[in-house]
């Protein structure tokens, strides 16, 4: 059971990193070329947030089995959640893409290096 949780946790980490990389590249591309903000952009950013939440949930489960908790997952989730919340408050597409890029990139760096 313990090794299965670790495998799921590791798999969710890689999926979250892939989604974060895609979101960062997509928002940077859309920001640079002044593309309009579409509903598909919103869905991709939301799915990324959901996968990061699943990663946080899996790390909570491994905490109960190993008594070891990695706080970087919690702070990554909070940073990405703040970025998602702030980008919803803005109407101008360039500012939306810039906010998403900054916060998701910080979350990506934190998930990779810490």
C-alpha positions in Angstrom: 0.0 0.0 0.0 2.8 2.4 0.9 4.7 1.8 -2.4 1.5 2.3 -4.4 0.9 5.7 -2.7 4.5 6.7 -3.5 4.1 5.7 -7.2 0.8 7.6 -7.4 2.4 10.6 -5.8 5.4 10.5 -8.2 3.1 10.1 -11.2 1.0 13.1 -10.1 4.1 15.1 -9.7 5.2 14.4 -13.3 1.7 15.1 -14.7 1.6 18.4 -12.7 5.0 19.4 -14.0 4.0 18.7 -17.6 0.8 20.7 -17.2 2.6 23.6 -15.5 5.2 23.7 -18.4 2.4 23.7 -20.9 0.5 26.5 -19.1 3.7 28.6 -18.8 4.6 28.2 -22.5 1.0 28.7 -23.6 0.5 31.9 -21.6 3.9 33.3 -22.6 3.1 32.6 -26.3 -0.3 34.2 -26.0 1.1 37.2 -24.1 3.8 37.8 -26.7 1.6 37.5 -29.8 -1.4 39.3 -28.1 -3.8 36.5 -28.6 -7.3 36.7 -27.2 -8.2 34.8 -24.0 -10.4 31.8 -24.8 -12.4 29.4 -22.7 -9.9 26.6 -23.6 -7.2 28.6 -21.9 -9.3 28.8 -18.8 -10.0 25.1 -18.9 -6.3 24.2 -19.2 -5.4 26.5 -16.3 -8.2 25.0 -14.2 -7.2 21.4 -15.0 -3.6 22.2 -14.0 -4.9 23.6 -10.7 -6.9 20.4 -10.2 -3.9 18.1 -10.8 -1.8 20.1 -8.4 -4.6 19.7 -5.8 -4.6 15.9 -6.5 -0.8 16.0 -5.9 -1.4 17.8 -2.6 -4.0 15.3 -1.6 -1.6 12.4 -2.4 1.1 14.0 -0.4 -1.3 14.3 2.5 -2.0 10.5 2.2 1.7 9.7 2.2 2.0 11.9 5.3 -0.4 9.7 7.2 1.6 6.6 6.2 5.2 7.9 6.6 4.8 10.8 9.1 6.8 12.9 6.7 5.2 15.9 4.9 6.6 17.9 2.1 5.5 21.5 2.5 6.5 22.5 -1.0 3.4 20.8 -2.3 1.2 23.0 -0.1 3.0 26.2 -1.0 3.0 25.3 -4.7 -0.8 24.8 -4.5 -1.3 28.1 -2.7 0.9 30.0 -5.2 -0.9 28.5 -8.2 -4.3 29.1 -6.6 -3.5 32.7 -6.0 -2.4 33.1 -9.6 -5.6 31.5 -10.9 -7.7 33.7 -8.6 -5.9 36.9 -9.6 -6.1 36.1 -13.3 -9.9 35.7 -13.0 -10.2 39.2 -11.6 -8.6 40.8 -14.7 -10.4 41.6 -17.9 -7.5 42.5 -20.3 -6.1 39.3 -21.9 -2.4 40.3 -21.9 -2.6 40.9 -18.1 -4.3 37.6 -17.6 -1.6 35.7 -19.5 1.1 37.6 -17.7 -0.4 36.8 -14.2 -0.8 33.1 -15.1 2.7 32.9 -16.4 4.3 34.5 -13.3 2.5 32.5 -10.7 2.5 29.2 -12.6 6.2 29.6 -13.4 7.0 30.2 -9.7 4.9 27.1 -8.9 6.8 25.1 -11.6 10.2 26.1 -10.2 9.2 25.3 -6.7 7.8 21.9 -7.7 10.9 21.0 -9.7 13.7 22.3 -7.4 12.3 21.9 -3.9 
